[in-house]
Amino acid sequence: MPDMSASASLAMTHLVTFAKEVDEDKVTPGVLGFIVFAAMALAVWALMKSMSRHMNRVDFTQVPDPKAEQAEQAEPESADAEASGQGKQKQG
């Protein structure tokens, strides 16, 4: 390993001895796995908190649509007229 400083070579020797102490049959996520999991947990918590705030701002009272009311009133009248017209055709 050319151009390696003394501190880097010392760090490598410590890491190599540490790696030999770790059981090779055991796999763990390590610190990086914990950091990623913690970051994801914080992101989910922040999203849930934001969603809760947005849902609390929503007004669920519905104002009736005047056009829909007029259409509903017109439908029964036309349905009655059609039914009475069909009834006359069958009788006549």
MOWONOR-V103614 format. One record per pair of residues at least 4 apart in sequence whose C-alpha atoms are under 7 Angstrom apart, sorted by the first residue. I is the first residue (numbers start at 1). J is the second residue. If there is no record, write none. Layout:
BEGIN
{{I;J} {I;J}}
END
This chain:
BEGIN
{{4;8} {4;9} {5;9} {6;10} {7;11} {8;12} {9;13} {10;14} {11;15} {12;16} {13;17} {14;18} {15;19} {16;20} {17;21} {18;22} {29;33} {30;34} {31;35} {32;36} {33;37} {34;38} {35;39} {36;40} {37;41} {38;42} {39;43} {40;44} {41;45} {42;46} {43;47} {44;48} {45;49} {46;50} {47;51} {48;52} {49;53} {50;54} {51;55} {52;56} {53;57} {54;58} {65;69} {66;70} {67;71} {68;72} {69;73} {70;74} {71;75} {74;78} {75;79} {76;80} {77;81} {78;82} {79;83} {80;84} {81;85} {82;86} {83;87} {84;88} {85;89} {86;90} {87;91} {88;92}}
END
